[in-house]
Amino acid sequence: MSAGATQATLGLDTFKDIAALAYRESGLLLVPEKLLMVQSRLRHRLRALQIHDFDQYASLVCSDPGRDELRFMISALTTNVSHFFREPHHFDLLTEHLLPIFRKKIATGQRIRIWSAGCSNGQEPYSIAMHLCRTEPALARADFRILATDIDPNVVAFATRGTYPEQQLTAVSEANKSGFFEQAPNNAGCLTVQDYLKKIISFRELNLLGAWPMRQTFDAIFCRNVVIYFDTKTQEKLWPRFKEALAQDGMFFLGHSERISSPDSFGFSTIGPTAYKADKQLSAIRHN
Ligand SMILES: C[S@@+](CC[C@H](N)C(=O)[O-])C[C@H]1O[C@@H](n2cnc3c(N)ncnc32)[C@H](O)[C@@H]1O
């Protein structure tokens, strides 16, 4: 390990170059107050690459040959905090509004799709799957799938493994632990999600600012605690895209400190705290 790299100092101009790149690539808004956080998180990358100063690092990530490192940079700068059964009132709303629709779909063999956009280490999509399969066990045998995506390849790989230290499972009930987890092989103190639940979920790398290759609409989209890191301009570019990706009457969930201001102008109606429905009466006004 190079002592020089460990101590490298990030100057304001270089910070601004890195922040502009992170914004362009991922929507992350890095204000100057975040300089020390960025310095500390990226020192690990300098060390891994044996680069001794931030100017050299910034030149690399801004160049074509630096595209791979750019992914690691964004990964280092994103905040991946998540918990099982976070904001449980959303699960109640899901049951109340969508379970009757899901039951009809199960009876007629129709597909049911949910998207966890910005899924981090997988706690959110696994919680959705556990909640719904426990409430309506027939879902486990129905055409029910959850797409779980994140920009950060490291969290996508972690979530796909689905193995968690037991102390991260305190919000998971004993019934859910015994029904959906098993002892992780060769990993003392960890539980892993059982295969039949894993099979419901497809984890993929996806940047919300890029193209969305999905062709089918979703019955519900969870994008919680993701857009809080974006500015209003980026958020307002996403709302119409989420509306477009939702089935008629599909539900859209944001995190506790996120809001759509004037939801009706984006074709949503509010159904609870940070919970919205794609409203057939409301067609989105074009926002550019
Ligand atoms: C704080 S976590 C939220 C996890 C989960 N949704 C929850 O509420 O617990 C935010 C996640 O958003 C992801 N993220 C940030 N910018 C993104 C982007 N442009 N496209 C896709 N995911 C992004 C981060 O990598 C991170 O894993």
The ligand as an ORCA input file, in Angstrom:
! r2SCAN-3c Opt
* xyz 0 1
  C     -29.879      4.163      0.139
  S     -29.974      2.878     -1.065
  C     -31.697      2.494     -1.028
  C     -31.957      1.006     -1.008
  C     -33.433      0.600     -0.883
  N     -34.207      1.095     -1.979
  C     -34.004      1.075      0.434
  O     -34.819      1.986      0.462
  O     -33.612      0.527      1.465
  C     -29.817      3.804     -2.599
  C     -29.406      2.938     -3.785
  O     -29.608      3.667     -4.998
  C     -28.597      3.314     -5.907
  N     -28.471      4.335     -6.950
  C     -27.958      5.590     -6.840
  N     -27.957      6.198     -8.027
  C     -28.513      5.341     -8.916
  C     -28.786      5.389    -10.315
  N     -28.489      6.480    -11.055
  N     -29.351      4.312    -10.903
  C     -29.650      3.214    -10.176
  N     -29.403      3.090     -8.846
  C     -28.841      4.143     -8.225
  C     -27.365      3.185     -5.028
  O     -26.350      2.416     -5.631
  C     -27.942      2.562     -3.752
  O     -27.765      1.173     -3.731
*
